[in-house]
């Protein structure tokens, strides 16, 4: 109970900071151009770090995931984070860079040999399942009264899963021997699906910007499966994969170098961590430069390199990376919703957001799982478990920020993304342990 009181206190502090922020930002706005930009950027970074850490700390022992608190705190700090809504390019660059690092880490999380065993069902649910989710949600959102552009983009954005809350949840469960592969399948789907979601979201945005008619399911399908768009999608997948393989090659050389010149953990920590951060960023850049998808490239590089299943002298670096992601990258991305969504926007869309999130979780997800996994050897019990493993999180937020920068007139896009993230990150991890026991899949 004590932590719940502290969480309430943290929100009160956030309200106070947000109330006085316009006066402070107005003051630093009178500084010289460069000084004003530096001051406002440092102000926002300070809020991200302090409130992000506080949310993570106070969420321990409560029913609230830290990610949900960080997202809500970011929205409460809407006025305080206003400089980022003006500097859209900065927000997009920060989110994209951090997402590339997270996706590379997602590839690290999966044992390469284990992935090979579940590659087919993973590809089916991550690719075919994404398409099914996309089309089902498009129909649902149109039926709820949303315009076609918002429906198409939102369906693509929230189609990405996220292992952020999933991995900690699965680590609490001890699956019976015959169901142990479900953990790998869940994490692998989340990581690969993020890259697929990024590719399709970019494709839908390009279609709309190019004037393609998306006013109906038929028109959307025609545009999506046109020759030009399929060529574009194939190019994104192919060149993204090639860039990822090149990134893996760089990490293989680095791994070989470390094996040949093995140093103590203390020496290793001085400067080698820069390589772990640089590889996904440079891999992303390479993919973009050859017209591939950077998110897919970062994931492929991490999956093939498999650092966390490699020699022991990498464990310290990867622990450091995981710490940085949890303490800096994820809080920053979740709180990045704040500059684009005011608390009033969240309140105005509360019922619609609830409807979108629950139809997404309990209609679109089960349909996608059952259909996409039909040709696989995944059992009915495992499919039923997969139906409730469907959190959205970091990557959908990143995609929403990028998309809003392209379509600032679509006012419902960010609030509804926020509601979907809030509900899926809060509700699904809470029922997953109960559901796995109900299905008699755990010890």
Secondary structure as GFF3:
##gff-version 3
##sequence-region A 1 443
A	DSSP	alpha_helix	2	28	.	.	.	ID=ss1
A	DSSP	alpha_helix	33	59	.	.	.	ID=ss2
A	DSSP	alpha_helix	66	76	.	.	.	ID=ss3
A	DSSP	alpha_helix	82	86	.	.	.	ID=ss4
A	DSSP	alpha_helix	88	109	.	.	.	ID=ss5
A	DSSP	alpha_helix	112	117	.	.	.	ID=ss6
A	DSSP	alpha_helix	119	123	.	.	.	ID=ss7
A	DSSP	pi_helix	124	128	.	.	.	ID=ss8
A	DSSP	alpha_helix	129	143	.	.	.	ID=ss9
A	DSSP	alpha_helix	148	157	.	.	.	ID=ss10
A	DSSP	alpha_helix	163	171	.	.	.	ID=ss11
A	DSSP	three_ten_helix	177	179	.	.	.	ID=ss12
A	DSSP	alpha_helix	181	209	.	.	.	ID=ss13
A	DSSP	alpha_helix	217	224	.	.	.	ID=ss14
A	DSSP	alpha_helix	227	260	.	.	.	ID=ss15
A	DSSP	alpha_helix	265	271	.	.	.	ID=ss16
A	DSSP	alpha_helix	273	289	.	.	.	ID=ss17
A	DSSP	alpha_helix	294	305	.	.	.	ID=ss18
A	DSSP	three_ten_helix	307	309	.	.	.	ID=ss19
A	DSSP	three_ten_helix	312	314	.	.	.	ID=ss20
A	DSSP	alpha_helix	315	324	.	.	.	ID=ss21
A	DSSP	pi_helix	325	329	.	.	.	ID=ss22
A	DSSP	alpha_helix	330	335	.	.	.	ID=ss23
A	DSSP	three_ten_helix	338	340	.	.	.	ID=ss24
A	DSSP	alpha_helix	343	348	.	.	.	ID=ss25
A	DSSP	alpha_helix	350	359	.	.	.	ID=ss26
A	DSSP	pi_helix	360	364	.	.	.	ID=ss27
A	DSSP	alpha_helix	365	372	.	.	.	ID=ss28
A	DSSP	alpha_helix	380	386	.	.	.	ID=ss29
A	DSSP	alpha_helix	394	406	.	.	.	ID=ss30
A	DSSP	alpha_helix	412	423	.	.	.	ID=ss31
A	DSSP	pi_helix	424	428	.	.	.	ID=ss32
A	DSSP	alpha_helix	429	438	.	.	.	ID=ss33
###
